[in-house]
Every structure is written in C-alpha cells, then in structure tokens.
C-alpha cells in the first residue's frame, strides 16, 4: 500500500449563474499549486489549490486538503472534499 500525494489546482466556472467545478491541473509541489491557483484566479471566477493523498495501487482516497482558495469558491466545496 503505497501512498501518493498529488497537488491539484481546481478551477470553478459559472454555469447558469452557479459556480461549478471546471478543469483540474496537476502541479509538482504545494507551492507551485498555490502560485498557479492564485494566477489563474485572475482569469476564472475562482480556484483552489488541493493536496490529495491516495493509495497508488487502489486509488482509495486517504485525505484531501485545501491549501488555498482564490476568488469565488462554492460554499460547500470543503464539505464535498471530506465526503469524497
């Protein structure tokens, strides 16, 4: 059971006046994810930098943490990460 940490930037877009998840981009480090999320927030309604820890073999999620949020992010986004 090998655990793998992945850093992601999750974008949010407006569809029918609601914020919904857009594209995700993988980053190499937590600081790179934060910098990318902050830069992308200038062009998007909102972004979040995430740290995901999962089993490399089974894909089972161990933990998900928000490293930073920029712009508009859905109110229930943090709760939805914990439920996943």
One Martini backbone bead per residue (centre of mass of N, CA, C, O) as a GRO file, in nm:
protein
   84
    1UNK     BB    1   0.081   0.048   0.031
    2UNK     BB    2   0.104   0.332  -0.162
    3UNK     BB    3   0.144   0.661  -0.104
    4UNK     BB    4   0.008   0.952  -0.279
    5UNK     BB    5   0.093   1.284  -0.364
    6UNK     BB    6  -0.127   1.542  -0.484
    7UNK     BB    7  -0.133   1.841  -0.681
    8UNK     BB    8  -0.406   2.075  -0.723
    9UNK     BB    9  -0.604   2.265  -0.961
   10UNK     BB   10  -0.920   2.410  -0.909
   11UNK     BB   11  -1.172   2.515  -1.105
   12UNK     BB   12  -1.423   2.779  -1.155
   13UNK     BB   13  -1.748   2.810  -1.304
   14UNK     BB   14  -2.009   2.963  -1.478
   15UNK     BB   15  -2.343   2.808  -1.461
   16UNK     BB   16  -2.632   2.933  -1.438
   17UNK     BB   17  -2.529   3.112  -1.185
   18UNK     BB   18  -2.315   2.878  -1.109
   19UNK     BB   19  -2.080   2.713  -0.933
   20UNK     BB   20  -1.845   2.504  -1.105
   21UNK     BB   21  -1.647   2.272  -1.194
   22UNK     BB   22  -1.363   2.252  -1.374
   23UNK     BB   23  -1.060   2.234  -1.423
   24UNK     BB   24  -0.764   2.032  -1.384
   25UNK     BB   25  -0.433   2.069  -1.231
   26UNK     BB   26  -0.117   1.957  -1.210
   27UNK     BB   27   0.131   1.968  -0.955
   28UNK     BB   28   0.446   1.929  -0.798
   29UNK     BB   29   0.372   2.141  -0.569
   30UNK     BB   30   0.235   2.336  -0.335
   31UNK     BB   31   0.350   2.610  -0.433
   32UNK     BB   32   0.268   2.573  -0.731
   33UNK     BB   33  -0.036   2.552  -0.679
   34UNK     BB   34  -0.073   2.828  -0.547
   35UNK     BB   35   0.037   3.003  -0.778
   36UNK     BB   36  -0.155   2.901  -0.998
   37UNK     BB   37  -0.423   2.969  -0.860
   38UNK     BB   38  -0.373   3.272  -0.832
   39UNK     BB   39  -0.332   3.330  -1.135
   40UNK     BB   40  -0.609   3.203  -1.240
   41UNK     BB   41  -0.809   3.394  -1.079
   42UNK     BB   42  -0.793   3.629  -1.294
   43UNK     BB   43  -0.966   3.433  -1.519
   44UNK     BB   44  -1.147   3.327  -1.288
   45UNK     BB   45  -1.378   3.304  -1.045
   46UNK     BB   46  -1.216   3.036  -0.931
   47UNK     BB   47  -0.981   2.876  -0.693
   48UNK     BB   48  -0.797   2.568  -0.592
   49UNK     BB   49  -0.568   2.425  -0.371
   50UNK     BB   50  -0.459   2.079  -0.358
   51UNK     BB   51  -0.431   1.788  -0.136
   52UNK     BB   52  -0.372   1.449  -0.233
   53UNK     BB   53  -0.425   1.131  -0.067
   54UNK     BB   54  -0.336   0.812  -0.215
   55UNK     BB   55  -0.361   0.504  -0.329
   56UNK     BB   56  -0.174   0.388  -0.591
   57UNK     BB   57  -0.330   0.112  -0.646
   58UNK     BB   58  -0.654   0.175  -0.570
   59UNK     BB   59  -0.734   0.499  -0.522
   60UNK     BB   60  -0.774   0.547  -0.233
   61UNK     BB   61  -0.880   0.787  -0.020
   62UNK     BB   62  -0.728   0.952   0.251
   63UNK     BB   63  -0.688   1.270   0.164
   64UNK     BB   64  -0.816   1.620   0.171
   65UNK     BB   65  -0.675   1.950   0.099
   66UNK     BB   66  -0.684   2.293   0.143
   67UNK     BB   67  -0.442   2.535   0.069
   68UNK     BB   68  -0.619   2.732  -0.129
   69UNK     BB   69  -0.819   3.031  -0.200
   70UNK     BB   70  -0.959   3.194  -0.500
   71UNK     BB   71  -1.208   3.373  -0.503
   72UNK     BB   72  -1.474   3.185  -0.609
   73UNK     BB   73  -1.622   2.943  -0.388
   74UNK     BB   74  -1.800   2.708  -0.293
   75UNK     BB   75  -1.938   2.659   0.016
   76UNK     BB   76  -1.931   2.317  -0.017
   77UNK     BB   77  -1.640   2.226  -0.095
   78UNK     BB   78  -1.513   2.116   0.169
   79UNK     BB   79  -1.734   1.903   0.221
   80UNK     BB   80  -1.698   1.743  -0.050
   81UNK     BB   81  -1.412   1.640   0.018
   82UNK     BB   82  -1.486   1.472   0.276
   83UNK     BB   83  -1.695   1.280   0.119
   84UNK     BB   84  -1.484   1.148  -0.096
   0.00000   0.00000   0.00000
